[in-house]
Amino acid sequence: MALFLDLSAVQSVPAANLNRDDLGSPKTVRYGNAPRIRVSSQSWKRVIRHGVEQDLGEKATRTRLVPVKVRQALQRAGWPADLAEFAGEQVAVSAGKKGIGTEKGGHTSVLLFLPESGLEELVTLCMEHREGLEADQGKKKPGQVLPADRVEEILKRRTASISLLGRMLAELPGANVDGAAQVAHAFTTHAAEPQRDYFTAVDDWLGEADTGSGHLDTSEFSAGVFYRYATVNITDLVTNLDGDHKAARTVLGSFAEHFLLSLPQAKRTSTAPHTVPDLAYLAVRTQRPLSLAAAFETPVRDSDGGFARASRAALAAYAQNLNRLTGNRHRPFHGHAAVTGDDLDLTPLGTAYDSFYDLIDAALEASLPTGEQA
């Protein structure tokens, strides 16, 4: 039986540009025939991943610069520049039957995703095979000097965040990891469009008689109440972590915390949009994940001059209908934590908890009880 943890959040974000498109504008999506501001899953997933890795003390790196970093490390160790460069290239050449291609500047043709500790291991491997690298360096068509099995072992190694979020690397058989977590694009619960900001910067050394500014430009920003959703296949997470329930509980708890409390960092120095969700809803399900995004297919209209309260009400109303349609089955747990001070009926969202942490702990106990961590 599969087990899932669904995480939903309603979060008010003031003037910000959390996730920009190629022109620097806030990303958008049209939903329910209305324009919405959107934050891509990749943007939010990245800051969540960094938070999880910091909690667990095992960083992973997504990069095309492995050959370059190997070369730089070898040069710092006293290797000649040309030999260090050849060794870095050999790391890519020696991975897989046909190798991982390299492009101008020594970058790999694909993004690699590996533990940061793997870089040091690759450097050590090159040092162990220095004689072979020196012998093949001048050849017109050098072969694979480094042992492919060891290079592949390092590049295929996992961290908890790789087990959680997955890895796609078709060029290296056996390196793919089906991620246990899925993160949706966040979008505003109401109609919203980017707004333009005309700004200037004053030149501090202009004389008193001088007028004007040292710089002027325009930028775009947005504001709104976002619906955010993610789900974790707990069964797959346990499998990816070799059946370690204790590790899975730790990873799942860290993911839930950073899903609720993280925020993409784009333009943070000029906007400081450091809010937290007004409402968090967690549900453990045994049949399939269920997003509540459809609660906002009809754009929320303002209530009391804003969208936050109306968004919480819309989520609770949709959850009540969803509970009726599904017969409240295949859901051993659900609960919520929310701001207080209004008269909204949030009982369709399960048990009320005082804090995000109480809510997360209850969801963890319902999905990965401490008795299963032996």
N, C-alpha and C positions, 0 to 999 in steps of 0.2 A: 504494500500500500504506500503510495506516494504521500508526502507531507509537505505543505507549503506554508510560508509566512507571508501574508499580504500586508503591505505598509502603505497607508494613505495619509496625506497631510494637506491641510489648507493653510496657506501662509501668505500674509500680506507683506509686500515688498515695496518700499517707497521709491522715489526717483533713483533709477539705476540703469545699468546696461550690462546685465549679468553674462550675456552671451551674444556676441556680435556676428553679423554675417560678413561677407567679403567686402562690403562697402562701409562697415563700421556701424551699421544700424542694428537695433535689437532684432533678433530673429522673430518671425511671425508664423502663424498658421491660421487657416480659415476653418472654422469648426462651427456647425450649427448655423451656417451661412452668415457668420459674423467674424470679423478679424480679431485675432487674439495675439498677445505677446507669448512667445515660446522660449523655453530654455532647453537646449538639446540634452538628451540623456548622457552623451559623451562628456559634456561640460560638468554636469553634476556628479557623474560617476567618477571622474578623475579626482575631485576633491574628496569624495567619500573614500576612494582607494587609498589616497595618501593618509587619511585619518586612520583607517584600519591598519595600514602598515606601521604607522607610528605607535599605535597601541600595542601591536604584536612584536615590535622591534625587529621586523624582518622586511627590509625594503626590496621591492622589485623595480626594475627599470624597463621602460618601453623605449627603444632607441634603435637608430640605424648606425650608431657611432661606435659599435663594439670594436671593429678593426682600428679605428682611430685612437680609441682609449687604450687598446693594447699597445699600439705603436708608441704613444706618449709615455706609458708606464715603463716600457723597455728602454726608451731613450733616457728617462730619469735614472734608470739602473745602469747607465753607461754604454748601452748598445749604440753602434753607429746608426745614423738616421736611415740609411738605405736598408740595412738589415732589419731594423725595427719595423719599417714600413712593409717589407716582404713578409715578416712574421705576422703582422696584423692582417694582411691579405690572406695568409694561409689559414687563419681561423675561419674565414668565410669559405675558402676553397675546400677545406677539409670536412665541412658539415654536409651530410647527405651524399647520395650517390653522385650527383652532378654539382654539388656545392651550392652555396648561397651566393648569388651574384653580387658583385660590387660595382659601384658607379663612381663618377668623378669625385675626387676628394676622399676616396676610401670608404664611403658610406655603403652599407649593405643595401641591396635593392628592395628589401622588405624590412618592416619593423620587427625587431626581436623583442621578446618579453621574457626576462630572466631575472633571477635573484642578483642583487648587486654584488654579492660575494662571488658570483661566477666570474667576474672580471679578473679578480686576483687569481683565481684558479686557472684561467686561460693564460695569464701572464706566466704563472709558474710552469705550465705545460710547455710554453714556448722556450723557457729557459732550459727545461729538461731535454729539449730537442734542438738545442742551438747548433750543434755540429751538423745535423741534417739540414737545417735551414741555411747554414753557410754554404754547404755543398751544393744545394739546389738553387741558390739565389741567382746565379748568373745564367742558368739554363734558359733556352728560348721558350720551352714549354715545360715548366716545372710541374710535377704531379702533386699529389697530396702528401705533404711531408709530415704533418701532424697526424697522430692516430685518430681516425674518424670516430671510432667508438667513444673515445674519451671526450672529444669535442662535442659530440652529440649528447653525451650524458650530461655535460655541463649546461648546454643550451636548452635541454629538455627538462631540467630540474624545475620543480614547482615551489612556490611559496603558498601560504594560506590565501593571499589575495588573488593569486593566479587560479587556485582551486575555486575561489568564490566567483571571480569575474570572467574566467576563461582565457584561452589563448588560441589564436588562429595562426598557424604556421605550416601551410601546405607543403612547403619546400623541404620540410624535415619530418619524415614519417614517424608517427608516434608522439609528436610534439603538441598536437592539438589537444586542447582541454575544453570540454563543454562546460561553460560557466554555470554555476548554480543560481546566480542572481540575474534578474532582468530589471532594467530601469527604464521607465517611460519618459518621454518628453514632458516636461512640465508646461502647463499653459494656463492663461488667465481664465477664471471662471466666468468672466464677463467680457463684453466687447472692449477692445483696447487697441490703440495704435501708437507707434513711436511718435515722440514729440521732439521738436528741434530746440536746441539751446544755443543762443548766440553768446559768446563769451570773449572777454578780453583779458590780457595780462599787462600789468603796468610795468614800465621800465623804471626801476627805483632811482636811476641816476639822471633822469631827465630834470632839467632845470625848472624852476617854478613858472617861468614864462612859457615853457613848452606844453603843448596840449597833445592829446591823442594817447595811444597806447603802444606798447612795444610789440604786441601780437594780438591778433583777433582771428576768430574762426567760429565755426559752428560744429556742434556734435549732436548726437541723438541719444535719447534716454526713454525710459518707460516707467510706469508704475502700475501696480495692480495686485490682485489677490490670485495666487496660483494654486491649482490642484496638482499635487505630486503623487506619484505612485511607483512602487517597486515590489517585486516579489522574489522570494528565495525558495528554490526547491531544496528543502532541508534534506531529503533523501539523497539527492545528488551531491549535496555538500558533504554529507557523512561519507559517501562513497569516494569522493575526490580526496578526502582526508584519510583514506585507508581505514575507514570504520571507527575513527577516533571520535566518540561522542563528546568527550570533554573539550577537545579542540574545536569541534563544530559549534558547540554552545558558545565558546569564547568568541569565535569569528562571527557568528550570527548576532550576538549581542553587540559587538563592536560595529557591525554593519548597520544595525538598527539605530544605534546612537548617532552615528555620523550621517545616516540618511536624514534624521530629524534635525540635527544641529549644524550641519555643514552648509556652506554657501559658496557658490562660485566666486572667484576673487577678481574678476574683470572690473577695472575702473574703481576699485574699492577706495583708493585714496581720495578720489574726487566725489564719491557718493556715500560711502560708509553705510550701506544698507543692511546692517547687522540685526536682522529680525530672526525670530524663531516661529514655528507654526502656531497658529491660534488653536488648531485642533489636530490631534494625531489619532489615527484609528488603526489598530492592528488586529488581524484575524488569522487564526491557524485553520487551514483547510486540508481536507483529506482527499478531495476528488480532483480539483483543478483550481488555479488562481482565478480571482475575480476582481477586476478593476472597477472602481466606482466613477470612472471618468464620464460615463453617460449622464451622470447627475447634472452635468453642466453643458450638455449638448444644446439645450435652450439657455442662452446667456442669462446669467443672474442679473436681476434689476436691483438698483440700490435700495437699501432700507435704512432709514435714519441717516441718510446722507452718505452711506458707504456701502461696500460690497462684502465686507468680512462676515458680518452676522448673517446676511442673506446666504452666503456661501456655506456656512456651517449648517444652516437650516435646510438648504437644498441637499447637502450630503446626507443628513439624517433622514430626510424624507425619501430619498432614493434608496438608502439602505433598508428602510422599512419595507419598501416594495420588493426589493431584492430578497429580503428574508422571507417574505410571503411566497414569492415565486419559487424559491429553492426549498421551501418547507423547513427552513432553519436546520437543514441536514448538512452532513459532511463539514461541520464547523465546530470542533470541540472547544474553541475559545474565540472570544472577541471582546475587545474593550477599547476605551478611549481615554484621552487626557485632553482637557480643553481649558481655555480661559473661562473665568466665571464672571458673573455680574449681569447676565441676561436670563431671560425666562425660557430659553429654548429647551425643548424636550429631546434629549440626546439618547434616550433609552434604546432606540434601534441600533445604536453603536455599541451595545454591550455594557459591561461593568465600567463605572467611572473610577479613574485612578487620579491621585493627587498630582503625580509628576510623570514625566516621560520615563524616568528610570523605573518607577513602580510598574508602569505599563509594560515596559520591555521585560522586566524580570518575570512578570506573570505570563507573558507570551512564551518566554524561554522555558519556564517550568511546564507549560502545557505542551510544548513541542519536543523538548529534550530534557526530561526530568533528571534531576541530579542523581537519582538512583540508577540511571542508565550509563553513567560516566565511568564505570569501572574499566 
